[in-house]
Amino acid sequence: MAGTWRRVLIVCAAAAVSLPALPQAYPTKPVRLVVPYAPGGPGDTLARLLAPKLSDALGQLVIVETRPGGGTAIGSAAVARSAPDGYTLLQGTISSHATNPAINPNIPYDPIKDFAAIAPIVSYPFVLAVNSGISARTVAEIISLAKAKPGALAYASAGPGTINQFAAELFKVQAGVDLLHVPYKGNAPAFADLIAGQVQLMFELTMSTLVQGKAGRVRALGIASAKRSPLAPDLPTVAETLPGFEAATWMGLFAPAHTPPAIVDRLNQEMSRIVAMQDVRERIFAQGGEPLSSSSQEFTSFVVAELAKWSRIAKQAKITAE
């Protein structure tokens, strides 16, 4: 009998060793939300809107930490190297997970393998805007004008490798036109020269384009989202002329790779619920954004597709970071 009990105890001990340790209740301490942009920008503003609500949902303080630099690479790399325990999160963007990796082979992280994609948060679609002196009043007309004068029309961007350059290069590929790229040091001077007529077109964020459009300083031809925006329901999509055309900057929640699925699922549920709140939706719409929600699996597939899409455009257009 003693020998039998000894064998039972050995089997039970071996089974206990082979079982994974049960996770502690999450979270039991404050959570860091890293924003890879400078303080005061749209990304920081969004994070400070969401953090108190996520704090309430989790029962722990969510601390916003800005880590700018390297075109979002510094903050993103810091999160990628963090412990995969749900206590360090990243408010990632199209820059951190698609356009920057597409043009920077030395980026210090893998945007897919080094992260767990938790949930999308917001999309800010671009609008194809032209100087008010241009005769074109539709997407089809600006394409015809560009084809009639190859290389004569210039588009502005906020600088090499920025998303509005990517959007314009995607437009060139899908429309089959030749446009001259004029890079600036930021959106403000680029948009100012569009208004002044120094350049003829630009892909710019929705709110600034609509405001200047109402003032007659620029003309909005189409929004680069899959469907018309409630912010401008009468504005056609570019896709109505160029099927499948989409170009938007987006933000979403990420954690380091190998974060436990239970934590990823919890954060996905909480973020989806927060983004659906009326006051959050109103703030996002006021900033020209569109709230997003999906499962973590769907968000992962979206990020993979975005990286592939913009990597292809970077290669075709020979876009570089300088």
C-alpha positions in Angstrom: 0.0 0.0 0.0 2.8 2.4 0.9 4.4 1.8 -2.5 1.0 2.5 -4.3 0.6 5.8 -2.5 4.2 6.7 -3.3 3.5 6.2 -7.0 0.3 8.3 -6.8 2.1 11.1 -5.2 4.9 11.0 -7.8 2.3 11.1 -10.6 0.4 14.0 -9.0 3.7 16.0 -8.5 4.6 15.4 -12.1 1.2 16.6 -13.3 1.5 19.7 -11.1 4.8 20.6 -12.7 3.5 20.2 -16.2 0.5 22.5 -15.6 0.9 26.2 -16.4 0.8 28.5 -13.5 -2.6 30.2 -13.0 -2.4 33.9 -13.8 -2.9 36.4 -11.1 -5.9 38.7 -11.2 -5.1 41.4 -13.8 -4.3 44.2 -13.2 -2.9 44.4 -9.7 -0.8 47.6 -10.3 -0.8 50.7 -12.6 -0.6 50.2 -16.3 1.7 52.3 -18.6 0.2 53.5 -22.0 3.1 54.5 -24.2 2.4 57.1 -26.9 5.3 57.3 -29.4 4.5 60.9 -30.2 5.4 64.3 -28.6 3.1 65.7 -25.9 0.2 67.8 -27.1 -0.3 66.1 -30.5 -3.4 64.2 -31.6 -2.0 60.9 -30.4 -1.3 62.3 -26.9 -4.8 63.9 -26.8 -6.5 60.7 -27.7 -4.5 58.7 -25.1 -5.5 61.2 -22.4 -9.1 60.9 -23.4 -9.0 57.1 -23.2 -6.7 56.5 -20.2 -9.1 57.6 -17.4 -11.9 55.5 -18.8 -9.5 52.5 -19.1 -8.5 53.2 -15.5 -12.1 53.0 -14.4 -12.6 49.8 -16.3 -9.5 48.0 -15.0 -9.6 49.4 -11.4 -6.0 50.5 -11.7 -4.4 53.8 -12.8 -3.4 54.0 -16.5 -0.5 56.3 -16.9 0.1 58.0 -20.3 3.8 58.1 -21.1 5.0 60.0 -24.2 8.1 58.5 -25.9 8.7 60.4 -29.1 11.5 60.0 -31.6 12.6 57.9 -34.6 9.3 58.3 -36.4 7.5 56.4 -33.5 10.3 53.8 -33.4 11.7 54.7 -29.9 8.5 54.4 -28.0 7.4 51.3 -30.0 10.7 49.5 -29.4 10.5 50.2 -25.7 7.2 48.5 -25.5 8.4 45.6 -27.7 11.2 45.0 -25.2 8.9 45.2 -22.1 7.6 42.2 -20.1 4.6 40.6 -21.8 2.4 41.0 -18.7 -0.1 43.6 -19.8 1.4 46.4 -17.7 3.1 48.2 -20.6 0.9 49.0 -23.6 1.5 50.9 -26.9 -0.9 53.3 -28.6 0.5 52.2 -32.0 -0.2 53.8 -35.3 0.1 53.3 -39.0 3.6 54.9 -38.7 4.8 52.5 -36.0 3.4 49.4 -37.6 3.2 50.0 -41.4 4.8 53.0 -43.1 7.9 53.4 -40.9 8.8 49.7 -41.1 8.1 49.8 -44.8 10.9 52.3 -45.4 13.3 51.6 -42.5 15.0 48.2 -42.7 16.9 49.0 -39.5 13.9 49.6 -37.3 14.6 48.0 -33.9 11.5 45.8 -33.8 9.3 43.6 -35.9 5.9 45.3 -36.2 4.1 41.9 -36.4 6.2 39.4 -34.5 7.1 41.6 -31.5 3.6 42.7 -30.7 0.1 41.4 -29.8 -2.4 43.5 -31.6 -5.2 44.2 -29.1 -7.8 46.5 -30.6 -8.2 49.3 -33.1 -9.2 52.6 -31.8 -9.7 55.3 -34.5 -9.1 56.0 -38.2 -8.5 59.4 -39.6 -9.2 59.2 -43.3 -7.4 61.6 -45.7 -9.2 63.9 -48.2 -7.9 64.6 -51.7 -7.8 68.4 -51.8 -6.8 70.7 -54.6 -6.1 74.4 -54.8 -9.2 76.3 -55.4 -7.8 77.7 -58.7 -7.6 74.2 -60.2 -10.4 73.5 -62.7 -11.0 69.9 -61.5 -14.1 69.5 -59.4 -14.1 65.7 -59.1 -11.6 62.9 -58.7 -12.2 61.8 -62.3 -11.4 65.4 -63.5 -8.2 65.7 -61.5 -7.1 62.3 -63.0 -7.9 63.5 -66.5 -6.0 66.7 -65.9 -3.0 64.9 -64.6 -3.0 62.5 -67.6 -3.1 65.4 -69.9 -0.1 67.0 -68.3 2.2 64.3 -67.0 4.5 65.5 -64.2 3.1 69.0 -64.3 0.9 68.8 -61.3 2.7 68.8 -57.9 1.4 67.3 -54.7 2.6 68.3 -51.2 3.5 66.1 -48.3 4.5 66.6 -44.7 7.9 65.1 -45.6 9.5 62.1 -47.1 8.0 58.8 -45.8 4.9 60.5 -44.3 1.5 59.0 -44.8 0.3 61.7 -47.0 3.1 60.9 -49.4 2.1 57.3 -49.2 -1.5 58.2 -50.0 -0.5 60.3 -53.0 1.8 57.5 -54.3 -1.0 55.0 -54.0 -3.2 57.4 -55.9 -0.6 57.7 -58.7 -0.4 53.9 -59.0 -4.2 53.3 -59.0 -5.0 56.3 -61.2 -2.0 55.7 -63.6 -0.8 59.3 -63.4 2.5 61.1 -63.0 2.7 63.7 -60.2 5.6 65.7 -58.8 6.3 65.3 -55.1 7.1 68.4 -53.1 8.0 67.5 -49.5 7.7 70.0 -46.6 8.7 69.9 -43.0 5.3 69.2 -41.6 1.6 69.4 -42.6 1.1 73.1 -41.8 3.6 74.6 -44.3 2.5 72.0 -46.9 -1.2 72.9 -46.6 -0.3 76.6 -46.6 1.4 76.2 -49.9 -1.6 74.2 -51.2 -3.8 77.2 -50.3 -1.4 79.6 -51.9 -1.3 77.6 -55.1 2.4 76.7 -54.9 1.3 73.1 -55.2 -1.9 71.8 -56.8 -3.0 68.9 -54.6 -2.5 67.1 -51.3 -3.9 64.3 -49.2 -4.8 66.0 -45.9 -6.7 65.1 -42.8 -10.5 65.5 -42.9 -11.2 68.4 -40.5 -8.6 70.8 -41.7 -9.6 70.2 -45.3 -13.3 70.7 -44.6 -12.7 73.9 -42.7 -10.6 75.4 -45.4 -12.9 74.0 -48.1 -15.9 75.8 -46.5 -13.8 79.0 -46.6 -13.2 78.5 -50.3 -9.4 78.2 -49.9 -9.2 74.6 -51.2 -11.6 72.2 -52.9 -12.2 68.7 -51.4 -12.6 66.2 -54.2 -13.0 62.9 -52.3 -12.4 61.2 -49.0 -10.1 58.2 -48.9 -12.2 56.0 -46.7 -14.1 52.8 -47.7 -17.5 54.6 -47.4 -18.7 58.2 -47.1 -18.0 59.9 -43.8 -20.8 61.2 -41.5 -18.6 64.3 -41.2 -19.2 65.1 -44.9 -21.9 62.8 -46.2 -22.1 64.6 -49.6 -18.4 64.2 -50.3 -17.7 61.2 -52.5 -15.1 58.7 -51.7 -12.1 58.4 -53.9 -13.0 54.7 -54.2 -16.1 55.6 -56.1 -13.7 56.5 -58.9 -10.8 54.2 -58.0 -12.3 51.1 -56.5 -10.6 49.9 -53.4 -8.7 53.1 -52.8 -8.2 53.7 -49.0 -5.7 55.9 -47.2 -6.1 56.8 -43.6 -3.9 57.2 -40.5 -5.0 55.0 -37.7 -4.3 54.2 -34.1 -4.7 51.0 -32.0 -3.8 49.3 -28.8 -0.8 46.9 -28.7 1.1 44.9 -26.1 4.4 43.0 -26.3 4.3 39.7 -28.0 3.4 36.7 -25.8 1.1 38.7 -23.6 -1.4 36.1 -22.2 -4.5 35.8 -24.4 -6.8 36.3 -21.4 -5.2 39.8 -20.9 -5.4 40.6 -24.6 -9.1 39.6 -24.6 -9.9 41.6 -21.5 -8.2 44.7 -22.9 -10.0 44.2 -26.3 -13.4 44.1 -24.6 -12.7 47.1 -22.5 -11.3 49.2 -25.3 -14.2 48.3 -27.6 -16.7 49.3 -24.9 -14.9 52.6 -24.3 -14.7 53.5 -28.0 -18.5 52.9 -28.2 -19.2 55.5 -25.4 -21.1 58.5 -26.7 -18.8 61.1 -25.3 -15.7 59.3 -26.7 -17.4 59.0 -30.1 -18.3 62.7 -30.1 -14.7 63.7 -29.3 -13.3 61.4 -32.0 -15.7 62.8 -34.6 -14.9 66.4 -33.6 -11.2 65.6 -34.4 -12.2 64.2 -37.8 -11.8 60.6 -36.8 -14.0 57.5 -37.1 -14.2 55.1 -34.1 -13.1 51.6 -34.8 -13.8 48.3 -33.1 -13.0 44.7 -33.9 -11.6 41.5 -32.3 -7.9 41.2 -31.7 -7.7 38.6 -34.4 -9.3 40.9 -36.9 -7.1 43.7 -35.9 -4.0 41.5 -36.3 -5.1 40.7 -39.9 -5.7 44.4 -40.6 -2.2 45.4 -39.4 -0.6 42.6 -41.5 -2.5 43.8 -44.5 -1.5 47.5 -43.9 2.2 46.6 -43.6 2.0 44.6 -46.9 0.1 47.3 -48.7 2.4 50.2 -47.8 5.5 48.2 -48.2 4.4 47.5 -51.8 3.8 51.2 -52.4 7.2 52.1 -50.8 8.9 49.7 -53.2 7.0 50.8 -56.3 7.5 54.5 -55.6 11.0 54.2 -54.1 9.9 56.0 -50.9 12.7 56.5 -48.4 12.9 58.1 -45.0 15.1 60.9 -46.3 
